[in-house]
Amino acid sequence: MDSASLYSQLREQFSYLTEDQFDNNEFFKYKGHWYDVAEFMRVDNNSPFHKKWDGYSSDSYFSGIVIKYGFDGNVIVGTYFS
């Protein structure tokens, strides 16, 4: 996929973002779906994820996605179930 079509795909999916917001946000693909890092909740000390993860986004009451920033700038992604 070339960068122009990827840009178009992401702009369509995240059309609610202004151009400035879009340019400043970070996106990643996990299991075939694009995510915006800004949509994740920051993990605090009261969270069950606080020792290993930096953020989470719930898919349902019982499941969701967790993320951790790597030292190299990459995002490590996982799935949680409770």
HTML snippet that shows the backbone in 3Dmol.js (N, CA, C, O; Angstrom):
<script src="https://3Dmol.org/build/3Dmol-min.js"></script>
<div id="view" style="width:600px;height:400px;position:relative"></div>
<script>
const pdb = `
ATOM      1  N   MET A   1       0.850  -1.162   0.000  1.00  0.00           N
ATOM      2  CA  MET A   1       0.000   0.000   0.000  1.00  0.00           C
ATOM      3  C   MET A   1       0.902   1.234   0.000  1.00  0.00           C
ATOM      4  O   MET A   1       1.808   1.342   0.827  1.00  0.00           O
ATOM      5  N   ASP A   2       0.657   2.162  -0.924  1.00  0.00           N
ATOM      6  CA  ASP A   2       1.480   3.367  -0.950  1.00  0.00           C
ATOM      7  C   ASP A   2       1.005   4.378   0.090  1.00  0.00           C
ATOM      8  O   ASP A   2      -0.102   4.268   0.618  1.00  0.00           O
ATOM      9  N   SER A   3       1.846   5.351   0.375  1.00  0.00           N
ATOM     10  CA  SER A   3       1.549   6.291   1.460  1.00  0.00           C
ATOM     11  C   SER A   3       0.331   7.154   1.159  1.00  0.00           C
ATOM     12  O   SER A   3      -0.365   7.563   2.088  1.00  0.00           O
ATOM     13  N   ALA A   4       0.050   7.446  -0.110  1.00  0.00           N
ATOM     14  CA  ALA A   4      -1.118   8.263  -0.469  1.00  0.00           C
ATOM     15  C   ALA A   4      -2.414   7.522  -0.160  1.00  0.00           C
ATOM     16  O   ALA A   4      -3.350   8.118   0.372  1.00  0.00           O
ATOM     17  N   SER A   5      -2.482   6.229  -0.486  1.00  0.00           N
ATOM     18  CA  SER A   5      -3.705   5.476  -0.205  1.00  0.00           C
ATOM     19  C   SER A   5      -3.853   5.196   1.287  1.00  0.00           C
ATOM     20  O   SER A   5      -4.974   5.148   1.795  1.00  0.00           O
ATOM     21  N   LEU A   6      -2.734   5.008   1.999  1.00  0.00           N
ATOM     22  CA  LEU A   6      -2.797   4.831   3.444  1.00  0.00           C
ATOM     23  C   LEU A   6      -3.307   6.113   4.096  1.00  0.00           C
ATOM     24  O   LEU A   6      -4.150   6.061   4.992  1.00  0.00           O
ATOM     25  N   TYR A   7      -2.801   7.261   3.651  1.00  0.00           N
ATOM     26  CA  TYR A   7      -3.269   8.548   4.170  1.00  0.00           C
ATOM     27  C   TYR A   7      -4.769   8.690   3.930  1.00  0.00           C
ATOM     28  O   TYR A   7      -5.500   9.089   4.837  1.00  0.00           O
ATOM     29  N   SER A   8      -5.234   8.376   2.738  1.00  0.00           N
ATOM     30  CA  SER A   8      -6.664   8.481   2.414  1.00  0.00           C
ATOM     31  C   SER A   8      -7.496   7.558   3.282  1.00  0.00           C
ATOM     32  O   SER A   8      -8.563   7.951   3.755  1.00  0.00           O
ATOM     33  N   GLN A   9      -7.026   6.337   3.500  1.00  0.00           N
ATOM     34  CA  GLN A   9      -7.740   5.367   4.335  1.00  0.00           C
ATOM     35  C   GLN A   9      -7.839   5.874   5.780  1.00  0.00           C
ATOM     36  O   GLN A   9      -8.904   5.811   6.394  1.00  0.00           O
ATOM     37  N   LEU A  10      -6.736   6.368   6.306  1.00  0.00           N
ATOM     38  CA  LEU A  10      -6.745   6.872   7.680  1.00  0.00           C
ATOM     39  C   LEU A  10      -7.578   8.139   7.804  1.00  0.00           C
ATOM     40  O   LEU A  10      -8.293   8.303   8.793  1.00  0.00           O
ATOM     41  N   ARG A  11      -7.504   9.042   6.826  1.00  0.00           N
ATOM     42  CA  ARG A  11      -8.304  10.272   6.869  1.00  0.00           C
ATOM     43  C   ARG A  11      -9.790   9.935   6.851  1.00  0.00           C
ATOM     44  O   ARG A  11     -10.584  10.592   7.524  1.00  0.00           O
ATOM     45  N   GLU A  12     -10.168   8.917   6.085  1.00  0.00           N
ATOM     46  CA  GLU A  12     -11.571   8.513   6.026  1.00  0.00           C
ATOM     47  C   GLU A  12     -12.024   7.934   7.365  1.00  0.00           C
ATOM     48  O   GLU A  12     -13.101   8.275   7.853  1.00  0.00           O
ATOM     49  N   GLN A  13     -11.225   7.075   7.954  1.00  0.00           N
ATOM     50  CA  GLN A  13     -11.604   6.451   9.221  1.00  0.00           C
ATOM     51  C   GLN A  13     -11.622   7.467  10.362  1.00  0.00           C
ATOM     52  O   GLN A  13     -12.476   7.391  11.245  1.00  0.00           O
ATOM     53  N   PHE A  14     -10.698   8.405  10.347  1.00  0.00           N
ATOM     54  CA  PHE A  14     -10.596   9.398  11.424  1.00  0.00           C
ATOM     55  C   PHE A  14     -11.003  10.782  10.916  1.00  0.00           C
ATOM     56  O   PHE A  14     -10.338  11.778  11.198  1.00  0.00           O
ATOM     57  N   SER A  15     -12.089  10.826  10.175  1.00  0.00           N
ATOM     58  CA  SER A  15     -12.544  12.077   9.549  1.00  0.00           C
ATOM     59  C   SER A  15     -12.980  13.126  10.561  1.00  0.00           C
ATOM     60  O   SER A  15     -13.049  14.305  10.213  1.00  0.00           O
ATOM     61  N   TYR A  16     -13.274  12.747  11.787  1.00  0.00           N
ATOM     62  CA  TYR A  16     -13.692  13.691  12.818  1.00  0.00           C
ATOM     63  C   TYR A  16     -12.538  14.538  13.341  1.00  0.00           C
ATOM     64  O   TYR A  16     -12.766  15.535  14.026  1.00  0.00           O
ATOM     65  N   LEU A  17     -11.300  14.152  13.024  1.00  0.00           N
ATOM     66  CA  LEU A  17     -10.133  14.921  13.469  1.00  0.00           C
ATOM     67  C   LEU A  17      -9.889  16.087  12.520  1.00  0.00           C
ATOM     68  O   LEU A  17     -10.047  15.955  11.307  1.00  0.00           O
ATOM     69  N   THR A  18      -9.500  17.236  13.085  1.00  0.00           N
ATOM     70  CA  THR A  18      -9.081  18.338  12.231  1.00  0.00           C
ATOM     71  C   THR A  18      -7.755  17.959  11.580  1.00  0.00           C
ATOM     72  O   THR A  18      -7.120  16.982  11.977  1.00  0.00           O
ATOM     73  N   GLU A  19      -7.346  18.722  10.594  1.00  0.00           N
ATOM     74  CA  GLU A  19      -6.078  18.427   9.915  1.00  0.00           C
ATOM     75  C   GLU A  19      -4.904  18.514  10.893  1.00  0.00           C
ATOM     76  O   GLU A  19      -4.001  17.678  10.847  1.00  0.00           O
ATOM     77  N   ASP A  20      -4.907  19.511  11.773  1.00  0.00           N
ATOM     78  CA  ASP A  20      -3.837  19.632  12.771  1.00  0.00           C
ATOM     79  C   ASP A  20      -3.834  18.447  13.734  1.00  0.00           C
ATOM     80  O   ASP A  20      -2.774  17.905  14.048  1.00  0.00           O
ATOM     81  N   GLN A  21      -5.016  18.043  14.205  1.00  0.00           N
ATOM     82  CA  GLN A  21      -5.098  16.892  15.111  1.00  0.00           C
ATOM     83  C   GLN A  21      -4.591  15.638  14.411  1.00  0.00           C
ATOM     84  O   GLN A  21      -3.823  14.865  14.985  1.00  0.00           O
ATOM     85  N   PHE A  22      -5.019  15.442  13.182  1.00  0.00           N
ATOM     86  CA  PHE A  22      -4.604  14.264  12.421  1.00  0.00           C
ATOM     87  C   PHE A  22      -3.090  14.218  12.261  1.00  0.00           C
ATOM     88  O   PHE A  22      -2.470  13.166  12.417  1.00  0.00           O
ATOM     89  N   ASP A  23      -2.502  15.367  11.950  1.00  0.00           N
ATOM     90  CA  ASP A  23      -1.051  15.426  11.737  1.00  0.00           C
ATOM     91  C   ASP A  23      -0.262  15.180  13.015  1.00  0.00           C
ATOM     92  O   ASP A  23       0.880  14.725  12.954  1.00  0.00           O
ATOM     93  N   ASN A  24      -0.849  15.473  14.170  1.00  0.00           N
ATOM     94  CA  ASN A  24      -0.138  15.341  15.447  1.00  0.00           C
ATOM     95  C   ASN A  24      -0.427  14.040  16.188  1.00  0.00           C
ATOM     96  O   ASN A  24       0.246  13.736  17.173  1.00  0.00           O
ATOM     97  N   ASN A  25      -1.406  13.272  15.741  1.00  0.00           N
ATOM     98  CA  ASN A  25      -1.747  12.021  16.423  1.00  0.00           C
ATOM     99  C   ASN A  25      -0.922  10.867  15.880  1.00  0.00           C
ATOM    100  O   ASN A  25      -0.378  10.928  14.777  1.00  0.00           O
ATOM    101  N   GLU A  26      -0.845   9.809  16.688  1.00  0.00           N
ATOM    102  CA  GLU A  26      -0.126   8.596  16.302  1.00  0.00           C
ATOM    103  C   GLU A  26      -1.143   7.488  16.056  1.00  0.00           C
ATOM    104  O   GLU A  26      -2.085   7.321  16.831  1.00  0.00           O
ATOM    105  N   PHE A  27      -0.954   6.740  14.990  1.00  0.00           N
ATOM    106  CA  PHE A  27      -1.851   5.649  14.629  1.00  0.00           C
ATOM    107  C   PHE A  27      -1.044   4.359  14.543  1.00  0.00           C
ATOM    108  O   PHE A  27       0.144   4.362  14.219  1.00  0.00           O
ATOM    109  N   PHE A  28      -1.726   3.258  14.842  1.00  0.00           N
ATOM    110  CA  PHE A  28      -1.099   1.953  14.673  1.00  0.00           C
ATOM    111  C   PHE A  28      -2.169   0.954  14.265  1.00  0.00           C
ATOM    112  O   PHE A  28      -3.358   1.141  14.524  1.00  0.00           O
ATOM    113  N   LYS A  29      -1.710  -0.114  13.617  1.00  0.00           N
ATOM    114  CA  LYS A  29      -2.614  -1.156  13.147  1.00  0.00           C
ATOM    115  C   LYS A  29      -2.413  -2.394  13.996  1.00  0.00           C
ATOM    116  O   LYS A  29      -1.284  -2.835  14.212  1.00  0.00           O
ATOM    117  N   TYR A  30      -3.520  -2.957  14.480  1.00  0.00           N
ATOM    118  CA  TYR A  30      -3.479  -4.166  15.302  1.00  0.00           C
ATOM    119  C   TYR A  30      -4.624  -5.067  14.889  1.00  0.00           C
ATOM    120  O   TYR A  30      -5.787  -4.664  14.920  1.00  0.00           O
ATOM    121  N   LYS A  31      -4.297  -6.267  14.508  1.00  0.00           N
ATOM    122  CA  LYS A  31      -5.284  -7.258  14.068  1.00  0.00           C
ATOM    123  C   LYS A  31      -6.213  -6.696  12.993  1.00  0.00           C
ATOM    124  O   LYS A  31      -7.426  -6.900  13.029  1.00  0.00           O
ATOM    125  N   GLY A  32      -5.614  -5.984  12.033  1.00  0.00           N
ATOM    126  CA  GLY A  32      -6.358  -5.489  10.878  1.00  0.00           C
ATOM    127  C   GLY A  32      -7.174  -4.224  11.115  1.00  0.00           C
ATOM    128  O   GLY A  32      -7.909  -3.798  10.224  1.00  0.00           O
ATOM    129  N   HIS A  33      -7.063  -3.615  12.288  1.00  0.00           N
ATOM    130  CA  HIS A  33      -7.836  -2.409  12.604  1.00  0.00           C
ATOM    131  C   HIS A  33      -6.889  -1.283  12.996  1.00  0.00           C
ATOM    132  O   HIS A  33      -5.928  -1.508  13.732  1.00  0.00           O
ATOM    133  N   TRP A  34      -7.153  -0.071  12.509  1.00  0.00           N
ATOM    134  CA  TRP A  34      -6.340   1.088  12.858  1.00  0.00           C
ATOM    135  C   TRP A  34      -6.836   1.725  14.142  1.00  0.00           C
ATOM    136  O   TRP A  34      -8.042   1.839  14.360  1.00  0.00           O
ATOM    137  N   TYR A  35      -5.909   2.138  14.989  1.00  0.00           N
ATOM    138  CA  TYR A  35      -6.219   2.787  16.265  1.00  0.00           C
ATOM    139  C   TYR A  35      -5.482   4.120  16.355  1.00  0.00           C
ATOM    140  O   TYR A  35      -4.397   4.288  15.798  1.00  0.00           O
ATOM    141  N   ASP A  36      -6.089   5.054  17.060  1.00  0.00           N
ATOM    142  CA  ASP A  36      -5.493   6.338  17.356  1.00  0.00           C
ATOM    143  C   ASP A  36      -5.050   6.304  18.817  1.00  0.00           C
ATOM    144  O   ASP A  36      -5.879   6.090  19.701  1.00  0.00           O
ATOM    145  N   VAL A  37      -3.778   6.508  19.085  1.00  0.00           N
ATOM    146  CA  VAL A  37      -3.257   6.448  20.445  1.00  0.00           C
ATOM    147  C   VAL A  37      -3.973   7.446  21.360  1.00  0.00           C
ATOM    148  O   VAL A  37      -4.127   7.190  22.554  1.00  0.00           O
ATOM    149  N   ALA A  38      -4.405   8.569  20.811  1.00  0.00           N
ATOM    150  CA  ALA A  38      -5.084   9.597  21.610  1.00  0.00           C
ATOM    151  C   ALA A  38      -6.426   9.119  22.170  1.00  0.00           C
ATOM    152  O   ALA A  38      -6.958   9.739  23.091  1.00  0.00           O
ATOM    153  N   GLU A  39      -6.977   8.040  21.638  1.00  0.00           N
ATOM    154  CA  GLU A  39      -8.260   7.514  22.111  1.00  0.00           C
ATOM    155  C   GLU A  39      -8.096   6.557  23.298  1.00  0.00           C
ATOM    156  O   GLU A  39      -9.089   6.063  23.833  1.00  0.00           O
ATOM    157  N   PHE A  40      -6.872   6.297  23.705  1.00  0.00           N
ATOM    158  CA  PHE A  40      -6.618   5.387  24.816  1.00  0.00           C
ATOM    159  C   PHE A  40      -6.593   6.167  26.125  1.00  0.00           C
ATOM    160  O   PHE A  40      -6.138   7.310  26.176  1.00  0.00           O
ATOM    161  N   MET A  41      -7.084   5.536  27.172  1.00  0.00           N
ATOM    162  CA  MET A  41      -7.053   6.122  28.503  1.00  0.00           C
ATOM    163  C   MET A  41      -5.695   5.839  29.133  1.00  0.00           C
ATOM    164  O   MET A  41      -5.176   4.728  29.025  1.00  0.00           O
ATOM    165  N   ARG A  42      -5.128   6.833  29.782  1.00  0.00           N
ATOM    166  CA  ARG A  42      -3.859   6.644  30.475  1.00  0.00           C
ATOM    167  C   ARG A  42      -4.091   5.761  31.702  1.00  0.00           C
ATOM    168  O   ARG A  42      -5.089   5.913  32.407  1.00  0.00           O
ATOM    169  N   VAL A  43      -3.180   4.858  31.941  1.00  0.00           N
ATOM    170  CA  VAL A  43      -3.278   3.961  33.090  1.00  0.00           C
ATOM    171  C   VAL A  43      -2.702   4.681  34.315  1.00  0.00           C
ATOM    172  O   VAL A  43      -1.597   5.222  34.264  1.00  0.00           O
ATOM    173  N   ASP A  44      -3.460   4.680  35.413  1.00  0.00           N
ATOM    174  CA  ASP A  44      -2.948   5.266  36.651  1.00  0.00           C
ATOM    175  C   ASP A  44      -2.648   4.155  37.663  1.00  0.00           C
ATOM    176  O   ASP A  44      -2.819   2.974  37.359  1.00  0.00           O
ATOM    177  N   ASN A  45      -2.211   4.528  38.842  1.00  0.00           N
ATOM    178  CA  ASN A  45      -1.788   3.540  39.849  1.00  0.00           C
ATOM    179  C   ASN A  45      -2.933   2.686  40.377  1.00  0.00           C
ATOM    180  O   ASN A  45      -2.679   1.632  40.961  1.00  0.00           O
ATOM    181  N   ASN A  46      -4.170   3.095  40.197  1.00  0.00           N
ATOM    182  CA  ASN A  46      -5.318   2.318  40.668  1.00  0.00           C
ATOM    183  C   ASN A  46      -5.800   1.286  39.651  1.00  0.00           C
ATOM    184  O   ASN A  46      -6.695   0.492  39.940  1.00  0.00           O
ATOM    185  N   SER A  47      -5.219   1.302  38.490  1.00  0.00           N
ATOM    186  CA  SER A  47      -5.628   0.390  37.426  1.00  0.00           C
ATOM    187  C   SER A  47      -4.950  -0.966  37.582  1.00  0.00           C
ATOM    188  O   SER A  47      -3.805  -1.038  38.028  1.00  0.00           O
ATOM    189  N   PRO A  48      -5.646  -2.044  37.218  1.00  0.00           N
ATOM    190  CA  PRO A  48      -5.000  -3.360  37.264  1.00  0.00           C
ATOM    191  C   PRO A  48      -3.878  -3.498  36.227  1.00  0.00           C
ATOM    192  O   PRO A  48      -3.102  -4.452  36.286  1.00  0.00           O
ATOM    193  N   PHE A  49      -3.786  -2.567  35.289  1.00  0.00           N
ATOM    194  CA  PHE A  49      -2.763  -2.625  34.233  1.00  0.00           C
ATOM    195  C   PHE A  49      -1.516  -1.812  34.564  1.00  0.00           C
ATOM    196  O   PHE A  49      -0.561  -1.840  33.787  1.00  0.00           O
ATOM    197  N   HIS A  50      -1.482  -1.091  35.679  1.00  0.00           N
ATOM    198  CA  HIS A  50      -0.464  -0.063  35.900  1.00  0.00           C
ATOM    199  C   HIS A  50       0.973  -0.564  35.945  1.00  0.00           C
ATOM    200  O   HIS A  50       1.883   0.231  35.713  1.00  0.00           O
ATOM    201  N   LYS A  51       1.219  -1.800  36.222  1.00  0.00           N
ATOM    202  CA  LYS A  51       2.604  -2.271  36.316  1.00  0.00           C
ATOM    203  C   LYS A  51       3.225  -2.603  34.961  1.00  0.00           C
ATOM    204  O   LYS A  51       4.449  -2.601  34.828  1.00  0.00           O
ATOM    205  N   LYS A  52       2.396  -2.887  33.955  1.00  0.00           N
ATOM    206  CA  LYS A  52       2.949  -3.328  32.678  1.00  0.00           C
ATOM    207  C   LYS A  52       2.517  -2.490  31.478  1.00  0.00           C
ATOM    208  O   LYS A  52       3.165  -2.556  30.433  1.00  0.00           O
ATOM    209  N   TRP A  53       1.454  -1.711  31.588  1.00  0.00           N
ATOM    210  CA  TRP A  53       0.885  -1.031  30.435  1.00  0.00           C
ATOM    211  C   TRP A  53       0.754   0.469  30.676  1.00  0.00           C
ATOM    212  O   TRP A  53       0.660   0.916  31.819  1.00  0.00           O
ATOM    213  N   ASP A  54       0.748   1.246  29.585  1.00  0.00           N
ATOM    214  CA  ASP A  54       0.638   2.704  29.667  1.00  0.00           C
ATOM    215  C   ASP A  54      -0.768   3.210  29.373  1.00  0.00           C
ATOM    216  O   ASP A  54      -1.135   4.293  29.828  1.00  0.00           O
ATOM    217  N   GLY A  55      -1.561   2.451  28.624  1.00  0.00           N
ATOM    218  CA  GLY A  55      -2.903   2.894  28.272  1.00  0.00           C
ATOM    219  C   GLY A  55      -3.791   1.738  27.894  1.00  0.00           C
ATOM    220  O   GLY A  55      -3.318   0.629  27.647  1.00  0.00           O
ATOM    221  N   TYR A  56      -5.120   2.009  27.848  1.00  0.00           N
ATOM    222  CA  TYR A  56      -6.074   0.975  27.454  1.00  0.00           C
ATOM    223  C   TYR A  56      -7.268   1.600  26.753  1.00  0.00           C
ATOM    224  O   TYR A  56      -7.563   2.783  26.924  1.00  0.00           O
ATOM    225  N   SER A  57      -7.940   0.790  25.970  1.00  0.00           N
ATOM    226  CA  SER A  57      -9.180   1.168  25.303  1.00  0.00           C
ATOM    227  C   SER A  57     -10.106  -0.037  25.369  1.00  0.00           C
ATOM    228  O   SER A  57      -9.756  -1.122  24.905  1.00  0.00           O
ATOM    229  N   SER A  58     -11.280   0.153  25.941  1.00  0.00           N
ATOM    230  CA  SER A  58     -12.219  -0.961  26.117  1.00  0.00           C
ATOM    231  C   SER A  58     -13.001  -1.236  24.843  1.00  0.00           C
ATOM    232  O   SER A  58     -13.486  -0.315  24.187  1.00  0.00           O
ATOM    233  N   ASP A  59     -13.118  -2.519  24.501  1.00  0.00           N
ATOM    234  CA  ASP A  59     -13.989  -2.955  23.409  1.00  0.00           C
ATOM    235  C   ASP A  59     -15.388  -3.240  23.951  1.00  0.00           C
ATOM    236  O   ASP A  59     -16.394  -2.989  23.287  1.00  0.00           O
ATOM    237  N   SER A  60     -15.425  -3.765  25.160  1.00  0.00           N
ATOM    238  CA  SER A  60     -16.676  -4.094  25.841  1.00  0.00           C
ATOM    239  C   SER A  60     -16.421  -3.960  27.337  1.00  0.00           C
ATOM    240  O   SER A  60     -15.344  -3.527  27.747  1.00  0.00           O
ATOM    241  N   TYR A  61     -17.384  -4.320  28.137  1.00  0.00           N
ATOM    242  CA  TYR A  61     -17.220  -4.262  29.586  1.00  0.00           C
ATOM    243  C   TYR A  61     -16.121  -5.212  30.062  1.00  0.00           C
ATOM    244  O   TYR A  61     -15.503  -4.984  31.101  1.00  0.00           O
ATOM    245  N   PHE A  62     -15.886  -6.271  29.301  1.00  0.00           N
ATOM    246  CA  PHE A  62     -14.973  -7.331  29.730  1.00  0.00           C
ATOM    247  C   PHE A  62     -13.675  -7.429  28.928  1.00  0.00           C
ATOM    248  O   PHE A  62     -12.820  -8.247  29.267  1.00  0.00           O
ATOM    249  N   SER A  63     -13.499  -6.631  27.886  1.00  0.00           N
ATOM    250  CA  SER A  63     -12.317  -6.796  27.045  1.00  0.00           C
ATOM    251  C   SER A  63     -11.885  -5.483  26.412  1.00  0.00           C
ATOM    252  O   SER A  63     -12.630  -4.503  26.389  1.00  0.00           O
ATOM    253  N   GLY A  64     -10.659  -5.493  25.900  1.00  0.00           N
ATOM    254  CA  GLY A  64     -10.148  -4.313  25.230  1.00  0.00           C
ATOM    255  C   GLY A  64      -8.707  -4.486  24.799  1.00  0.00           C
ATOM    256  O   GLY A  64      -8.173  -5.594  24.763  1.00  0.00           O
ATOM    257  N   ILE A  65      -8.089  -3.355  24.473  1.00  0.00           N
ATOM    258  CA  ILE A  65      -6.726  -3.307  23.974  1.00  0.00           C
ATOM    259  C   ILE A  65      -5.882  -2.532  24.989  1.00  0.00           C
ATOM    260  O   ILE A  65      -6.332  -1.524  25.534  1.00  0.00           O
ATOM    261  N   VAL A  66      -4.670  -3.000  25.238  1.00  0.00           N
ATOM    262  CA  VAL A  66      -3.716  -2.299  26.084  1.00  0.00           C
ATOM    263  C   VAL A  66      -2.485  -1.945  25.246  1.00  0.00           C
ATOM    264  O   VAL A  66      -2.131  -2.660  24.308  1.00  0.00           O
ATOM    265  N   ILE A  67      -1.836  -0.824  25.603  1.00  0.00           N
ATOM    266  CA  ILE A  67      -0.649  -0.404  24.865  1.00  0.00           C
ATOM    267  C   ILE A  67       0.466  -0.026  25.834  1.00  0.00           C
ATOM    268  O   ILE A  67       0.226   0.368  26.975  1.00  0.00           O
ATOM    269  N   LYS A  68       1.675  -0.160  25.343  1.00  0.00           N
ATOM    270  CA  LYS A  68       2.867   0.260  26.083  1.00  0.00           C
ATOM    271  C   LYS A  68       3.829   0.871  25.073  1.00  0.00           C
ATOM    272  O   LYS A  68       4.076   0.303  24.009  1.00  0.00           O
ATOM    273  N   TYR A  69       4.365   2.032  25.421  1.00  0.00           N
ATOM    274  CA  TYR A  69       5.361   2.652  24.560  1.00  0.00           C
ATOM    275  C   TYR A  69       6.710   1.996  24.784  1.00  0.00           C
ATOM    276  O   TYR A  69       7.158   1.847  25.921  1.00  0.00           O
ATOM    277  N   GLY A  70       7.350   1.606  23.698  1.00  0.00           N
ATOM    278  CA  GLY A  70       8.689   1.049  23.777  1.00  0.00           C
ATOM    279  C   GLY A  70       9.722   2.161  23.790  1.00  0.00           C
ATOM    280  O   GLY A  70       9.429   3.291  23.401  1.00  0.00           O
ATOM    281  N   PHE A  71      10.911   1.846  24.229  1.00  0.00           N
ATOM    282  CA  PHE A  71      11.992   2.833  24.275  1.00  0.00           C
ATOM    283  C   PHE A  71      12.370   3.331  22.889  1.00  0.00           C
ATOM    284  O   PHE A  71      12.900   4.434  22.749  1.00  0.00           O
ATOM    285  N   ASP A  72      12.101   2.528  21.860  1.00  0.00           N
ATOM    286  CA  ASP A  72      12.452   2.904  20.491  1.00  0.00           C
ATOM    287  C   ASP A  72      11.331   3.658  19.782  1.00  0.00           C
ATOM    288  O   ASP A  72      11.445   3.943  18.590  1.00  0.00           O
ATOM    289  N   GLY A  73      10.243   3.989  20.494  1.00  0.00           N
ATOM    290  CA  GLY A  73       9.135   4.721  19.891  1.00  0.00           C
ATOM    291  C   GLY A  73       8.025   3.838  19.352  1.00  0.00           C
ATOM    292  O   GLY A  73       6.968   4.335  18.965  1.00  0.00           O
ATOM    293  N   ASN A  74       8.253   2.540  19.323  1.00  0.00           N
ATOM    294  CA  ASN A  74       7.214   1.617  18.874  1.00  0.00           C
ATOM    295  C   ASN A  74       6.156   1.446  19.951  1.00  0.00           C
ATOM    296  O   ASN A  74       6.407   1.692  21.131  1.00  0.00           O
ATOM    297  N   VAL A  75       4.977   1.024  19.535  1.00  0.00           N
ATOM    298  CA  VAL A  75       3.888   0.752  20.462  1.00  0.00           C
ATOM    299  C   VAL A  75       3.715  -0.758  20.570  1.00  0.00           C
ATOM    300  O   VAL A  75       3.541  -1.439  19.560  1.00  0.00           O
ATOM    301  N   ILE A  76       3.764  -1.279  21.788  1.00  0.00           N
ATOM    302  CA  ILE A  76       3.517  -2.693  22.052  1.00  0.00           C
ATOM    303  C   ILE A  76       2.038  -2.822  22.388  1.00  0.00           C
ATOM    304  O   ILE A  76       1.520  -2.075  23.218  1.00  0.00           O
ATOM    305  N   VAL A  77       1.359  -3.762  21.750  1.00  0.00           N
ATOM    306  CA  VAL A  77      -0.099  -3.872  21.878  1.00  0.00           C
ATOM    307  C   VAL A  77      -0.478  -5.256  22.368  1.00  0.00           C
ATOM    308  O   VAL A  77       0.154  -6.251  22.011  1.00  0.00           O
ATOM    309  N   GLY A  78      -1.520  -5.309  23.192  1.00  0.00           N
ATOM    310  CA  GLY A  78      -2.046  -6.575  23.675  1.00  0.00           C
ATOM    311  C   GLY A  78      -3.551  -6.504  23.839  1.00  0.00           C
ATOM    312  O   GLY A  78      -4.149  -5.431  23.760  1.00  0.00           O
ATOM    313  N   THR A  79      -4.147  -7.644  24.066  1.00  0.00           N
ATOM    314  CA  THR A  79      -5.594  -7.748  24.305  1.00  0.00           C
ATOM    315  C   THR A  79      -5.809  -8.213  25.723  1.00  0.00           C
ATOM    316  O   THR A  79      -5.075  -9.067  26.220  1.00  0.00           O
ATOM    317  N   TYR A  80      -6.829  -7.648  26.392  1.00  0.00           N
ATOM    318  CA  TYR A  80      -7.138  -8.121  27.738  1.00  0.00           C
ATOM    319  C   TYR A  80      -8.584  -8.614  27.813  1.00  0.00           C
ATOM    320  O   TYR A  80      -9.460  -8.135  27.092  1.00  0.00           O
ATOM    321  N   PHE A  81      -8.807  -9.564  28.684  1.00  0.00           N
ATOM    322  CA  PHE A  81     -10.133 -10.114  28.990  1.00  0.00           C
ATOM    323  C   PHE A  81     -10.249 -10.204  30.504  1.00  0.00           C
ATOM    324  O   PHE A  81      -9.291 -10.573  31.184  1.00  0.00           O
ATOM    325  N   SER A  82     -11.408  -9.870  31.026  1.00  0.00           N
ATOM    326  CA  SER A  82     -11.575 -10.003  32.474  1.00  0.00           C
ATOM    327  C   SER A  82     -12.761 -10.882  32.799  1.00  0.00           C
ATOM    328  O   SER A  82     -13.058 -11.109  33.972  1.00  0.00           O
TER     329      SER A  82
END
`;
const viewer = $3Dmol.createViewer("view");
viewer.addModel(pdb, "pdb");
viewer.setStyle({}, {cartoon: {color: "spectrum"}});
viewer.zoomTo();
viewer.render();
</script>
